[in-house]
Amino acid sequence: MKAFTTLEAPALALIEDRIDTDVLFPARFLLIMEKDGLGRYLCYDRRFDADDQPVDNPVDPALAAGAGIVLAGREFGCGSSREQAVWALAGAGITCVVAESFGEIFAANCLRNGVLAIRLDREAIGQLTDAAAQGALSVDLPAQRIGRGDISIAFDIDAPAKERLLNGWDEIDTIMARAATDIDGFEAAQRRAQPWLY
């Protein structure tokens, strides 16, 4: 997983509530087994009609401009637990999502895949939306700030999640960083006590 420290990128504004995982990654694509390339299915039903023809939408222009941030309302990523929703976001180049709240499993999947999920109130998201209309937003994870120009908004993130993102650690990396000495000690003791296992 790639480390996340800072980001400067345009934002895709999807300012509405309860954008669920089926909007982000429609269920009919769940049989696609290849993780790479899922970005093309992000918000597919908002980007294409029933005949798979492109329609006017806010997603494509933002992605074409290099959007790396999504701004949203309440309960972003609610619904089913499909991790493909986060894979589609990441595959489209999105590495930060800012919303009033998130589906619990979706937020965990963001962390698992190196996507920073920031919770802010509606007023702060409104300020960021206005700022994003003027150009790229900046995210500084070490300083826990997001904004543009004179607008700089603090955000909270728990220390273990911040550590994982800053280091690009998955669950195994995290365990090894925190418990490698204990694991090595256990293996050495077990090797002495039960050498036939080795």
C-alpha atoms as an extended CHARMM CRD file, in Angstrom:
* protein
*
       198  EXT
         1         1  MET       CA              0.0000000000        0.0000000000        0.0000000000  PROA      1               0.0000000000
         2         2  LYS       CA              1.3080000000        3.4500000000       -0.8950000000  PROA      2               0.0000000000
         3         3  ALA       CA              2.0030000000        5.8570000000        1.9620000000  PROA      3               0.0000000000
         4         4  PHE       CA             -0.2380000000        8.9150000000        2.2540000000  PROA      4               0.0000000000
         5         5  THR       CA              1.3840000000       12.1090000000        3.5260000000  PROA      5               0.0000000000
         6         6  THR       CA              0.1650000000       15.1000000000        1.5180000000  PROA      6               0.0000000000
         7         7  LEU       CA             -2.0680000000       15.5550000000       -1.4910000000  PROA      7               0.0000000000
         8         8  GLU       CA             -2.8440000000       18.4780000000       -3.7470000000  PROA      8               0.0000000000
         9         9  ALA       CA             -5.6170000000       17.7160000000       -6.2060000000  PROA      9               0.0000000000
        10        10  PRO       CA             -8.9250000000       18.9030000000       -7.6330000000  PROA      10              0.0000000000
        11        11  ALA       CA            -12.0450000000       17.6450000000       -5.8870000000  PROA      11              0.0000000000
        12        12  LEU       CA            -15.1310000000       15.8510000000       -7.1560000000  PROA      12              0.0000000000
        13        13  ALA       CA            -18.1450000000       17.3400000000       -5.3690000000  PROA      13              0.0000000000
        14        14  LEU       CA            -20.9080000000       14.7880000000       -4.7710000000  PROA      14              0.0000000000
        15        15  ILE       CA            -22.7250000000       16.8410000000       -2.1570000000  PROA      15              0.0000000000
        16        16  GLU       CA            -25.6440000000       14.6370000000       -1.3100000000  PROA      16              0.0000000000
        17        17  ASP       CA            -26.5040000000       12.2320000000        1.4700000000  PROA      17              0.0000000000
        18        18  ARG       CA            -26.4630000000        8.4380000000        1.4600000000  PROA      18              0.0000000000
        19        19  ILE       CA            -24.3950000000        7.7670000000       -1.6370000000  PROA      19              0.0000000000
        20        20  ASP       CA            -24.2180000000        4.0320000000       -1.1120000000  PROA      20              0.0000000000
        21        21  THR       CA            -21.7820000000        1.4230000000       -2.3380000000  PROA      21              0.0000000000
        22        22  ASP       CA            -24.1570000000        0.4230000000       -5.1420000000  PROA      22              0.0000000000
        23        23  VAL       CA            -23.9270000000        3.9530000000       -6.5390000000  PROA      23              0.0000000000
        24        24  LEU       CA            -20.1390000000        3.8560000000       -6.2080000000  PROA      24              0.0000000000
        25        25  PHE       CA            -19.7920000000        0.3720000000       -7.7120000000  PROA      25              0.0000000000
        26        26  PRO       CA            -22.9800000000       -1.2150000000       -9.1170000000  PROA      26              0.0000000000
        27        27  ALA       CA            -23.6660000000       -4.8040000000       -8.0540000000  PROA      27              0.0000000000
        28        28  ARG       CA            -23.7470000000       -6.1510000000      -11.6110000000  PROA      28              0.0000000000
        29        29  PHE       CA            -19.9760000000       -5.6390000000      -11.8210000000  PROA      29              0.0000000000
        30        30  LEU       CA            -19.1940000000       -7.6900000000       -8.7030000000  PROA      30              0.0000000000
        31        31  LEU       CA            -18.2090000000      -10.7170000000      -10.7870000000  PROA      31              0.0000000000
        32        32  ILE       CA            -15.2130000000       -8.8410000000      -12.1950000000  PROA      32              0.0000000000
        33        33  MET       CA            -12.3300000000      -10.5180000000      -10.4210000000  PROA      33              0.0000000000
        34        34  GLU       CA             -9.4940000000       -8.2100000000      -11.4790000000  PROA      34              0.0000000000
        35        35  LYS       CA             -8.9110000000       -5.3800000000       -8.9990000000  PROA      35              0.0000000000
        36        36  ASP       CA             -6.9600000000       -3.2450000000      -11.4630000000  PROA      36              0.0000000000
        37        37  GLY       CA             -9.1260000000       -1.1610000000      -13.7410000000  PROA      37              0.0000000000
        38        38  LEU       CA            -12.1830000000       -0.9520000000      -11.4860000000  PROA      38              0.0000000000
        39        39  GLY       CA            -11.9950000000        2.8430000000      -11.6000000000  PROA      39              0.0000000000
        40        40  ARG       CA            -13.8290000000        2.7710000000      -14.9220000000  PROA      40              0.0000000000
        41        41  TYR       CA            -16.9420000000        1.5210000000      -13.0660000000  PROA      41              0.0000000000
        42        42  LEU       CA            -16.9870000000        4.2840000000      -10.4380000000  PROA      42              0.0000000000
        43        43  CYS       CA            -20.4950000000        5.8030000000      -10.3160000000  PROA      43              0.0000000000
        44        44  TYR       CA            -21.1740000000        3.9600000000      -13.5650000000  PROA      44              0.0000000000
        45        45  ASP       CA            -24.9490000000        4.4290000000      -13.5770000000  PROA      45              0.0000000000
        46        46  ARG       CA            -24.5390000000        8.1730000000      -13.1690000000  PROA      46              0.0000000000
        47        47  ARG       CA            -22.0720000000        8.3280000000      -16.0450000000  PROA      47              0.0000000000
        48        48  PHE       CA            -23.7610000000        6.0300000000      -18.5840000000  PROA      48              0.0000000000
        49        49  ASP       CA            -27.3170000000        5.2880000000      -19.6610000000  PROA      49              0.0000000000
        50        50  ALA       CA            -28.9470000000        1.8490000000      -19.9630000000  PROA      50              0.0000000000
        51        51  ASP       CA            -27.2770000000        1.4000000000      -23.3730000000  PROA      51              0.0000000000
        52        52  ASP       CA            -23.8300000000        2.1750000000      -21.9100000000  PROA      52              0.0000000000
        53        53  GLN       CA            -23.7480000000        5.5440000000      -23.6590000000  PROA      53              0.0000000000
        54        54  PRO       CA            -22.1340000000        8.4640000000      -21.7870000000  PROA      54              0.0000000000
        55        55  VAL       CA            -24.4560000000       11.0460000000      -20.2380000000  PROA      55              0.0000000000
        56        56  ASP       CA            -23.7380000000       14.4840000000      -18.7930000000  PROA      56              0.0000000000
        57        57  ASN       CA            -22.4900000000       14.0470000000      -15.2410000000  PROA      57              0.0000000000
        58        58  PRO       CA            -20.1570000000       15.7270000000      -12.7380000000  PROA      58              0.0000000000
        59        59  VAL       CA            -17.9010000000       12.6920000000      -12.3350000000  PROA      59              0.0000000000
        60        60  ASP       CA            -16.1630000000       12.4580000000      -15.7160000000  PROA      60              0.0000000000
        61        61  PRO       CA            -15.0430000000       16.1140000000      -15.9520000000  PROA      61              0.0000000000
        62        62  ALA       CA            -13.6610000000       15.9770000000      -12.4020000000  PROA      62              0.0000000000
        63        63  LEU       CA            -11.7780000000       12.7450000000      -13.0560000000  PROA      63              0.0000000000
        64        64  ALA       CA            -10.4440000000       14.1080000000      -16.3430000000  PROA      64              0.0000000000
        65        65  ALA       CA             -9.1380000000       17.1170000000      -14.4010000000  PROA      65              0.0000000000
        66        66  GLY       CA             -7.2510000000       14.7700000000      -12.0560000000  PROA      66              0.0000000000
        67        67  ALA       CA             -9.6050000000       14.7270000000       -9.0690000000  PROA      67              0.0000000000
        68        68  GLY       CA             -8.0080000000       13.0190000000       -6.0980000000  PROA      68              0.0000000000
        69        69  ILE       CA            -10.5580000000       14.0590000000       -3.4760000000  PROA      69              0.0000000000
        70        70  VAL       CA            -14.3090000000       13.4660000000       -3.1260000000  PROA      70              0.0000000000
        71        71  LEU       CA            -16.5030000000       15.8640000000       -1.1410000000  PROA      71              0.0000000000
        72        72  ALA       CA            -19.7990000000       14.3380000000       -0.0060000000  PROA      72              0.0000000000
        73        73  GLY       CA            -22.6280000000       14.5310000000        2.5240000000  PROA      73              0.0000000000
        74        74  ARG       CA            -23.8220000000       12.1620000000        5.2380000000  PROA      74              0.0000000000
        75        75  GLU       CA            -23.4610000000        8.3710000000        5.2480000000  PROA      75              0.0000000000
        76        76  PHE       CA            -21.1210000000        8.1780000000        2.2790000000  PROA      76              0.0000000000
        77        77  GLY       CA            -20.4370000000        4.5360000000        1.3960000000  PROA      77              0.0000000000
        78        78  CYS       CA            -23.4150000000        3.1550000000        3.3040000000  PROA      78              0.0000000000
        79        79  GLY       CA            -25.1510000000       -0.0110000000        2.1270000000  PROA      79              0.0000000000
        80        80  SER       CA            -23.4590000000       -3.3000000000        1.3600000000  PROA      80              0.0000000000
        81        81  SER       CA            -19.9280000000       -3.9690000000        2.5050000000  PROA      81              0.0000000000
        82        82  ARG       CA            -18.4070000000       -4.3600000000       -0.9660000000  PROA      82              0.0000000000
        83        83  GLU       CA            -14.7510000000       -3.3940000000       -0.8860000000  PROA      83              0.0000000000
        84        84  GLN       CA            -14.9430000000       -2.8660000000       -4.6450000000  PROA      84              0.0000000000
        85        85  ALA       CA            -16.4820000000        0.5580000000       -3.9480000000  PROA      85              0.0000000000
        86        86  VAL       CA            -13.1690000000        1.6830000000       -2.4600000000  PROA      86              0.0000000000
        87        87  TRP       CA            -11.2030000000       -0.1300000000       -5.1700000000  PROA      87              0.0000000000
        88        88  ALA       CA            -13.1980000000        1.8190000000       -7.7770000000  PROA      88              0.0000000000
        89        89  LEU       CA            -12.4680000000        5.1210000000       -6.0290000000  PROA      89              0.0000000000
        90        90  ALA       CA             -8.7630000000        4.3150000000       -5.7390000000  PROA      90              0.0000000000
        91        91  GLY       CA             -8.6810000000        3.0090000000       -9.3060000000  PROA      91              0.0000000000
        92        92  ALA       CA            -10.0770000000        6.3360000000      -10.4970000000  PROA      92              0.0000000000
        93        93  GLY       CA             -7.3300000000        8.1960000000       -8.6340000000  PROA      93              0.0000000000
        94        94  ILE       CA             -9.2980000000        9.1620000000       -5.5150000000  PROA      94              0.0000000000
        95        95  THR       CA             -7.1600000000        8.8990000000       -2.3710000000  PROA      95              0.0000000000
        96        96  CYS       CA             -9.1670000000       11.1140000000        0.0010000000  PROA      96              0.0000000000
        97        97  VAL       CA            -12.8900000000       11.2430000000        0.7500000000  PROA      97              0.0000000000
        98        98  VAL       CA            -14.3980000000       14.0050000000        2.8920000000  PROA      98              0.0000000000
        99        99  ALA       CA            -17.9220000000       13.5180000000        4.2300000000  PROA      99              0.0000000000
       100       100  GLU       CA            -20.0950000000       14.2390000000        7.2560000000  PROA      100             0.0000000000
       101       101  SER       CA            -20.1860000000       10.5290000000        8.0520000000  PROA      101             0.0000000000
       102       102  PHE       CA            -19.3580000000        7.1910000000        6.4680000000  PROA      102             0.0000000000
       103       103  GLY       CA            -20.7150000000        3.6960000000        6.3700000000  PROA      103             0.0000000000
       104       104  GLU       CA            -18.7130000000        1.9380000000        9.0800000000  PROA      104             0.0000000000
       105       105  ILE       CA            -17.4350000000       -0.8860000000        6.8780000000  PROA      105             0.0000000000
       106       106  PHE       CA            -16.7170000000        1.5320000000        4.0380000000  PROA      106             0.0000000000
       107       107  ALA       CA            -14.5100000000        3.6400000000        6.3230000000  PROA      107             0.0000000000
       108       108  ALA       CA            -12.5980000000        0.5210000000        7.3960000000  PROA      108             0.0000000000
       109       109  ASN       CA            -12.1670000000       -0.4690000000        3.7440000000  PROA      109             0.0000000000
       110       110  CYS       CA            -10.8020000000        3.0060000000        2.9710000000  PROA      110             0.0000000000
       111       111  LEU       CA             -8.1100000000        2.6000000000        5.6130000000  PROA      111             0.0000000000
       112       112  ARG       CA             -7.3510000000       -0.9260000000        4.4080000000  PROA      112             0.0000000000
       113       113  ASN       CA             -6.7530000000        0.4320000000        0.9000000000  PROA      113             0.0000000000
       114       114  GLY       CA             -4.8410000000        3.6170000000        1.7030000000  PROA      114             0.0000000000
       115       115  VAL       CA             -7.7200000000        6.0450000000        1.1380000000  PROA      115             0.0000000000
       116       116  LEU       CA             -7.9710000000        8.8020000000        3.7520000000  PROA      116             0.0000000000
       117       117  ALA       CA            -11.5600000000        9.1950000000        5.0220000000  PROA      117             0.0000000000
       118       118  ILE       CA            -12.0820000000       12.5820000000        6.7100000000  PROA      118             0.0000000000
       119       119  ARG       CA            -15.1990000000       13.4300000000        8.7320000000  PROA      119             0.0000000000
       120       120  LEU       CA            -16.1590000000       17.1120000000        8.7810000000  PROA      120             0.0000000000
       121       121  ASP       CA            -19.3680000000       18.9970000000        9.4730000000  PROA      121             0.0000000000
       122       122  ARG       CA            -21.6000000000       20.3420000000        6.7150000000  PROA      122             0.0000000000
       123       123  GLU       CA            -20.3500000000       23.9090000000        7.0780000000  PROA      123             0.0000000000
       124       124  ALA       CA            -16.7120000000       22.8700000000        6.6370000000  PROA      124             0.0000000000
       125       125  ILE       CA            -17.6060000000       20.7320000000        3.6230000000  PROA      125             0.0000000000
       126       126  GLY       CA            -19.4300000000       23.7380000000        2.1600000000  PROA      126             0.0000000000
       127       127  GLN       CA            -16.3010000000       25.8600000000        2.6040000000  PROA      127             0.0000000000
       128       128  LEU       CA            -14.2040000000       23.1870000000        0.8990000000  PROA      128             0.0000000000
       129       129  THR       CA            -16.7100000000       22.8750000000       -1.9410000000  PROA      129             0.0000000000
       130       130  ASP       CA            -16.5210000000       26.6290000000       -2.5580000000  PROA      130             0.0000000000
       131       131  ALA       CA            -12.7220000000       26.5300000000       -2.3680000000  PROA      131             0.0000000000
       132       132  ALA       CA            -12.5390000000       23.5340000000       -4.7160000000  PROA      132             0.0000000000
       133       133  ALA       CA            -14.4480000000       25.5010000000       -7.3560000000  PROA      133             0.0000000000
       134       134  GLN       CA            -11.4120000000       27.8260000000       -7.4630000000  PROA      134             0.0000000000
       135       135  GLY       CA             -8.7960000000       25.0710000000       -7.8480000000  PROA      135             0.0000000000
       136       136  ALA       CA             -7.0220000000       22.1720000000       -6.1740000000  PROA      136             0.0000000000
       137       137  LEU       CA             -7.3860000000       21.4150000000       -2.4740000000  PROA      137             0.0000000000
       138       138  SER       CA             -4.4360000000       20.5020000000       -0.2650000000  PROA      138             0.0000000000
       139       139  VAL       CA             -4.4910000000       17.7040000000        2.3020000000  PROA      139             0.0000000000
       140       140  ASP       CA             -1.7310000000       17.4830000000        4.9090000000  PROA      140             0.0000000000
       141       141  LEU       CA             -2.0740000000       14.2910000000        6.9340000000  PROA      141             0.0000000000
       142       142  PRO       CA              0.8620000000       14.9310000000        9.3120000000  PROA      142             0.0000000000
       143       143  ALA       CA             -0.6330000000       18.3420000000       10.2200000000  PROA      143             0.0000000000
       144       144  GLN       CA             -4.2280000000       17.0460000000        9.9290000000  PROA      144             0.0000000000
       145       145  ARG       CA             -5.3570000000       19.9870000000        7.7770000000  PROA      145             0.0000000000
       146       146  ILE       CA             -7.2880000000       20.3380000000        4.5260000000  PROA      146             0.0000000000
       147       147  GLY       CA             -8.0210000000       23.4610000000        2.5340000000  PROA      147             0.0000000000
       148       148  ARG       CA             -6.9620000000       25.9240000000       -0.1110000000  PROA      148             0.0000000000
       149       149  GLY       CA             -5.3150000000       29.3190000000        0.2930000000  PROA      149             0.0000000000
       150       150  ASP       CA             -6.6650000000       31.0730000000        3.3890000000  PROA      150             0.0000000000
       151       151  ILE       CA             -9.0490000000       28.2080000000        4.1480000000  PROA      151             0.0000000000
       152       152  SER       CA             -7.3720000000       25.6230000000        6.3560000000  PROA      152             0.0000000000
       153       153  ILE       CA             -9.6010000000       23.2090000000        8.2450000000  PROA      153             0.0000000000
       154       154  ALA       CA             -8.4020000000       20.8200000000       10.9390000000  PROA      154             0.0000000000
       155       155  PHE       CA             -9.6140000000       17.2330000000       10.9220000000  PROA      155             0.0000000000
       156       156  ASP       CA             -9.4110000000       14.3840000000       13.4170000000  PROA      156             0.0000000000
       157       157  ILE       CA             -8.0140000000       10.9300000000       12.7690000000  PROA      157             0.0000000000
       158       158  ASP       CA             -7.1550000000        8.3090000000       15.3380000000  PROA      158             0.0000000000
       159       159  ALA       CA             -3.4500000000        7.7150000000       15.8980000000  PROA      159             0.0000000000
       160       160  PRO       CA             -3.3100000000        4.0710000000       14.6920000000  PROA      160             0.0000000000
       161       161  ALA       CA             -5.0990000000        4.9260000000       11.4220000000  PROA      161             0.0000000000
       162       162  LYS       CA             -2.8230000000        7.9160000000       10.8700000000  PROA      162             0.0000000000
       163       163  GLU       CA              0.2580000000        5.7640000000       11.4970000000  PROA      163             0.0000000000
       164       164  ARG       CA             -0.9280000000        3.1500000000        8.9920000000  PROA      164             0.0000000000
       165       165  LEU       CA             -1.6270000000        5.7050000000        6.2760000000  PROA      165             0.0000000000
       166       166  LEU       CA              1.6030000000        7.6430000000        6.8070000000  PROA      166             0.0000000000
       167       167  ASN       CA              3.6390000000        4.4460000000        6.5600000000  PROA      167             0.0000000000
       168       168  GLY       CA              1.5710000000        2.7210000000        3.8700000000  PROA      168             0.0000000000
       169       169  TRP       CA              1.0210000000       -0.2480000000        6.1920000000  PROA      169             0.0000000000
       170       170  ASP       CA             -1.5950000000       -2.9340000000        5.7190000000  PROA      170             0.0000000000
       171       171  GLU       CA             -2.7200000000       -5.0910000000        8.6680000000  PROA      171             0.0000000000
       172       172  ILE       CA              0.2700000000       -7.4430000000        8.4230000000  PROA      172             0.0000000000
       173       173  ASP       CA              2.7480000000       -4.5610000000        8.2050000000  PROA      173             0.0000000000
       174       174  THR       CA              1.1420000000       -3.0240000000       11.2910000000  PROA      174             0.0000000000
       175       175  ILE       CA              1.4260000000       -6.2480000000       13.2870000000  PROA      175             0.0000000000
       176       176  MET       CA              5.0450000000       -6.6950000000       12.2500000000  PROA      176             0.0000000000
       177       177  ALA       CA              5.9110000000       -3.1020000000       13.1790000000  PROA      177             0.0000000000
       178       178  ARG       CA              4.3440000000       -3.4210000000       16.6100000000  PROA      178             0.0000000000
       179       179  ALA       CA              5.0480000000       -7.0290000000       17.5450000000  PROA      179             0.0000000000
       180       180  ALA       CA              8.0430000000       -8.2500000000       15.5130000000  PROA      180             0.0000000000
       181       181  THR       CA             10.2390000000       -8.6340000000       18.6040000000  PROA      181             0.0000000000
       182       182  ASP       CA              7.5460000000      -10.6270000000       20.4350000000  PROA      182             0.0000000000
       183       183  ILE       CA              6.9730000000      -12.8340000000       17.3980000000  PROA      183             0.0000000000
       184       184  ASP       CA             10.7070000000      -13.4830000000       17.0080000000  PROA      184             0.0000000000
       185       185  GLY       CA             10.9770000000      -14.3050000000       20.7210000000  PROA      185             0.0000000000
       186       186  PHE       CA              8.0610000000      -16.7340000000       20.5460000000  PROA      186             0.0000000000
       187       187  GLU       CA              9.5050000000      -18.4730000000       17.4850000000  PROA      187             0.0000000000
       188       188  ALA       CA             12.9500000000      -18.7960000000       19.1080000000  PROA      188             0.0000000000
       189       189  ALA       CA             11.4380000000      -20.2680000000       22.2840000000  PROA      189             0.0000000000
       190       190  GLN       CA              9.2400000000      -22.6450000000       20.3090000000  PROA      190             0.0000000000
       191       191  ARG       CA             12.1730000000      -23.7200000000       18.1430000000  PROA      191             0.0000000000
       192       192  ARG       CA             14.0870000000      -24.6950000000       21.3060000000  PROA      192             0.0000000000
       193       193  ALA       CA             11.1090000000      -26.4250000000       22.9340000000  PROA      193             0.0000000000
       194       194  GLN       CA              9.7060000000      -28.1310000000       19.8150000000  PROA      194             0.0000000000
       195       195  PRO       CA             12.4890000000      -28.3470000000       17.2090000000  PROA      195             0.0000000000
       196       196  TRP       CA             10.5830000000      -30.9430000000       15.1740000000  PROA      196             0.0000000000
       197       197  LEU       CA              8.1830000000      -28.2110000000       14.0610000000  PROA      197             0.0000000000
       198       198  TYR       CA             11.0050000000      -26.4670000000       12.2520000000  PROA      198             0.0000000000
